[in-house]
Amino acid sequence: MQRIIWNSLSPQAQAEALWRSPLTANAGLSQMVSVIIERVAQQGDAALRAMATEFDGVNLEQIQLAKADIDAACERVAPSLKRAIIAAADNIRAFHQAQRPVPVSLETCPGVLCEQKTEAIDSVGLYIPGGSAPLISTALMLAIPAAIAGCRRTVLITPPRVDDAILFAAKLCEVDEIYLSGGAQAIAALALGTDTIKPVDKIFGPGNAWVTEAKRQLSQDSRARITIDMPAGPSEVLVIADSGANPEFVAADLLSQAEHGPDSQVMLVTDCEELASSTEAALERQIAALPRAEIARQALSCSRTILVDDLSQAAEVSNQYAPEHLIVQTQNPRTLLPQLRSAGSIFLGPWTPESVGDYASGTNHVLPTYGYAASLSSLSLADFSRCFTVQELSRDGLMQIGQTVMTLAAAEQLDAHKNAVAIRLEAKQ
């Protein structure tokens, strides 16, 4: 990790020090994803089967998994793993059930009733990546709030070589349909539909650059009627640590994100040079024992240790970076919390590794990355619903606000708006 003394940098150099990994850039990606989307739009199921062969090396006979196949996969999951999935699901369910919205009903003035109501999104598509590690936890993080919100149709799609435990998690969470397809083509199938897959209203789930670009393009495609959960980039963590932090803990937290992929980024921000040196030594000891050591080393090559004057400045640096995950390993971590404004999820204290949020504490691990945490929220129950307003006026209520409405409409030169009120006020009861 490159070491940087924050106050020795110019404002421009400070901004550059917080740039994300350059490994995410791919000038031709947009065009290649566009080609894949068009193949699915034109060929439907045939395109999904062909690309399963091309990209996954799988001869895909059935795109939709049958109930018997799902049940058989669930039987193959080890009992200890089943227990862990159920325990994690219980905590995730409890935290998301507590987020149920409260209806609003208010008379803003006599005779003018305004309400806000919430309804579940009708159909949602959940993309679960394949790759080098089965993301069982992502299935829980997406399917549980969909079920609590009351979505009428929940569709899970994942690359063809699906792990049995993902299917167990999907069944546990009462997912309605499971399809086998990965990458940009899976997102296109959810958005545009095929002979087998009916399109959905909103798409959730992380993925590589191809998946992210497909979500972006299809959310703006007039043929699709979808929204997406959030823009996403590679995983990242920023750790704020002081002289009292355990360098072994800090190193372990940095590596827990570095092992995700070579384009992941980890940042250590500290006011203690000794802690920085001890953490660097701990990183070398711990990385040697990791099966994904080479991946982690590539991520560390684009990561940084930033030395600051004090913890207030550490909070400023963190807010400017807006990390997906923010870990605070200081002697009094909660006292720093009011200064921390921009993060996807915050982990306080030495006994709160980021891993607990990934799996089992109950919070959702689908978080804004790449600096979007400055303006976007972590995934919650609200993302699986839509709010709408209702208003109802009595004649007296219209009398109360009618002149206000007509005056404003006239100022905006919208005479039909004004007349819609005036004609009612002039009418006999």
N, C-alpha and C positions, 0 to 999 in steps of 0.2 A: 504493500500500500504506500502510495506517495504521501509524504508528510508535508503539511503546509502550515505556516504561521500566519494566521488570518490577518492580523494588523500590519503585516509587512506588505500586503497586497493592495494595489489600487482598486477602486470600485469595479472597474472592468475586469481585472484579474480575479477579484472575489466572485463575480458572476460566472466567469469561466470555470472557476474551481468547483462550482456546483452543477456544471453541465453533466448530463447523463452519458452513459456508455456510448461510444461511437459505433459499437458493433450492431446497433439497431438500424443503421442507415442501409437502405437498399433502393436505389433509384428506379429499378425496373419492377419492383414488387407490385405497384399499383396496376400496371398493365397486365401482368401475369394473373393477378387475382381477377381482374375484369374478364379475362378470357375464360377462366374457370366458371365464373358466374354465368356467362353466356352459354357455356356448354350445358350447365344444369337447366337453364331457362329453356333451351331448345330441345334437349334430349331427356331430361328428367331422370327416371330410374336408370336408364341405360348409361347415362353419364356417371352416376354414382357407382354403378358396378364396374365400369371401365376404369375409373380413377382409383377404386379399391385395389384393382389389379396393378395399376401403374405405380401408385404411391405407397400402398401397404403390402403388396405382394399377396393379396388374398383374393380367392375366387368367391365372390359374394353371391350366394344363391338367393338368400332371403335378406331383404333390407330391414324388415321388422322382425324383432325377436319374438318368438312364440312363448306363451306362458309356460309350456313344458320345458323349454330351454332355460328360461329364467329360474324356474323351480329347481332344475337340475344343478344349475350354477350355484344357487344358494346352499344346496346340500353339500357342495364341495368346500365351502368356506369353513375354516377351522373354528371350533367353538370359542376359543380365546379371542379371536378376531371379531366374531359376532358379538361377544360381550362388550368389547371395546367400542364397536360401532353403536351399539344400543345405548351405552353409557354416554357417549358423546352426543348422540341424538337427543337424549333426555335433557341435557343442559342447553343445547341449541334451541330446542322446542320451548323450554321454560323462558329463556330470555326473549325470544321472538313473540311468544304469546303475551308477554308484558307490554308489547308495543302496539297492541290493538288500538285503533283510533277511537276517539270519543266524539260522537256527533255534536255538531254545533247548531243551536236553534236560538235566534235572538231577534227581538223587536228593536230595530235600530231607532225607530220612533213609533208613536202610536199608529197601529194599523199597517205597519210595514214589517213583515216577517221575512227574515233571511236565514237560510239554513246551509250547512255544508254536510254533504253525505259522502260516503266512501263505498265503492264497489270494487270487487276483485277484477283484475284483468281476466278476460274470458279464457284465452289460451296463451300459454307461455312455453318457450323452447329453452331447454337447459343443455348447454354444450359442456361436456366433460372431456378434457383433453386426454390423449393417450400418451405417447412419448415414452420416456425412460422410466417414469414412475406413475403408477395408477393413483389418480387423485380421488380417492374414496371420500375424503372430507369435503371436496367440492360438491359432490352429489348431495351430501347432507345439507350443506350451506345454502344450496339453491332449492332443493325439493321441499325442505321443511317449511320455510316461509311461504312457498307457493301453496302448500296444503293448509296452513293456518289462515292465509288470506282468503282461501276458498276459490282459487282458480278452477274453473270447470274442466279444463283440459291441460294436463301437464305432460310435456313430451321431453324425453331425454334422448340425446343423440351423442354417440361416442365412436371413436375409430373401431374398426372391425375386430381387432384382437383385444376385446374387452376383458378386464379382470373380473373374476367371479365376485369379488367383494363389492365392486361398484354396482353390480346387479342386485346383490343383497341389500345394499343401502337404498337403491331405487325402490325395491319392493317394500322395504320397511317404511319408506316415506310415501307409499301409495302413488307412485308415478303411473300414469295411465298408459303410456306408449313408450317403447324403447326401440330406437333405430340404430343401425350400424353404418356410420360414415364419419369421416374426419376432415379436418382442415376447412379451407374456404368453401369446398363443395357442400359440406354439412350445413354451414351457415346459409348458403344459397338455397338449399332444400327447405330449411325451416322458413325462410323468408318468402320464397316464390312458390313452394309446393312442388310435388311430383305426383305421379300416378298413385304412389303408395303413401306419401306424406302430405297431409293437409297443412297449409301454411299457418303460422302462429302470429299473435299480435305483438309479442315482445320477446327478445332473445337475450338470454343471460349466459354468463360463463366466460372464463379466461381462455387464453390460447396463445399460440405463437403469433408472429408478425402477420402471417397469412390470414389467420382467423380474425385478428384485430382489424386488418384492412378490409376484409370481407364484411365485417359488421359495419364499418364506417360507410362503405360504398352502398350497401343495401339499405341502410337507414335513410339514404337520400335517393333511393331508386323509386321512381313513380310506379313501377309495377308491383312493388312490395308495399305493404301497409304496416310496417314494423317500427318499433323503437328498440333501442338497446340499453343495457344496464349502464354502461359507462365506457369511455375510451380506456384502453389499458396498454401498459407497456411491461417490460421485464420487472421481476420482483426486486424490491429494494428495502433496506433498513438503514436507519440512522440511530446511533447509540450516543446518548449524552452521558458522560461518566466523569466523576471527580476522583480525588485522591483516595477516597474510601471504597471505591469500586473494586470488585474482585476481577483481576485481569483474565483469569480462566473463564469466568462467566461471560465477560465481554467478548472474548475471542469466540466462544461457543456460539453466541448470538450472531456475531458477524458471519461465521461460517454457515449457520443454519439458512441464511439467505444466499450466500455465495454459491452453495451447492446446487441451487435451482437451475442455473444455466450460465454460460460464459458471458452473457450480456446483463446478468444481474449486477447490482451495484450495492456496496455497503460503505457506510461512512461512520467514522468515529470522531466525535467532537468532544474535546476535553480541555480542561484548564490545568492539567497536570502532565508535564512531560514524562515523569517517571511512569505514570500509568500507561501512557502511549507506548513507551519502550517495552514495558512488561507485557502489554497486550500483543505487540508484534512478535515477541518471543513465544507467547502462548499460541498464537496463530500457527507458527511453524511447527510446534509440537503436535498440535491437534490435527492439522491438515494432513500430516503424514499418515494418520490412521484412517483417513476417510476413503471409502471406495470411489467417491466422486472427486478425488483430490485434484485431478487435472482440470475439471470444470471449475472448481472453486478457485484454483490458482489463476485461471483466465479472468474470472470475475474480480479477483483482488487486484489484478493489474490495472483495472480501470476504477479502482476505489481509492479512498483518501482518508488520512488522519488529519484533522484540522485542530490546531492548537489555538485556543482563545484565551482572553484575559480572565474571564469569570463566567459563571453559569448564566447570568443574564445575557451575555453575548452569545453563549451557546444556544440559548433559546432563540435569539434573533437569527442565527445561522440556520437553525432547524426550520424556523418559519419560512425563511427564504427558499430553502430546499423543498419544503413541503413533502416529507417522505410518506411512502405507503405505510411503513411500520416505524414507530418511534419508541425506543426503549430508553427509560430514564433510570440509570444506575448511579444515583447520588445518595448522600447520607440522609437527605430529607426530600425525597422525590415529589411528594404531593405539594410541597411549597412552591415548586417550579410550575406546577400544572396551570395556574392562571395565566402564565406568560406564553403557553404553548397553544397556538391558534390553528396551525396548518399541519394536519397529519391525518392519515386514514384511520389509524388505530394506535392508541398509546398504551404502553406497558410500564407500570410503575414498580420500581424496587427490584432487589436482587433475586427475588423468588418468583418473578413473573417473566419467564422467557417468552419470546414471540411464539414459540411452538404451541403454547397453550391456546392462544387465539386461533391458530391454524386448525386445531383439532377439537378441543373439548371444553374450553371455559364457558362457551355459550354465545360469545359475540360472533359476528359474521366475518369470515376471512376474505370475502370479495371486497377489495378496497381500491380506491383510485391510486394510480401510479403516475410516474413521469411528471410530477408537479401538479397534477390535477387535484390533489388533496387541498390545495389552496381555495378551491371553489366547489368541489364535489364532496358528497358524503359517502361513508361506507354503506354497503348494501344493507337494507333493513326491510321490515315487513311492508313499509310504505311503498317500496319499489314494485310490489306485486299488486298494487291497487291503483285506482285513479279516484281523485276527488272531484266532485262537481257541486255547484251551488244551486239552490232553489230559492225563489222569492214569491211571495204571495201578498198582495195588497188589497185591503178593503177600499171602498170609495173614500172613506175618511182618510185612509192612509195615502191615497193618491192626492187628495186635497192637501195633505201635509207637505208633500215634496214636489207636487206638480209644477209650481211656479219656478222652483229651483231647476228642475229638469228643462223646462221651456226656455229659461234664460240662458242656460249653458248651451242648449241646442241652437238657439238663435245666434249666440256668439261664434259657434262653429259653422254657421251657415248651413245647417242641416234642417231644413224646414219640415220635411216629412217626420223627422223625429219629434219636433215640436208639436206638429199637428196630431200625432198619435196620442199625446197627452191632452191637448186642447179639446179635441173632439169628444173625449170622455168626460172632461170637466163640464162641458156645455150640455151633455146629454141629460135627459130627465131620468130619474131613478127607475 
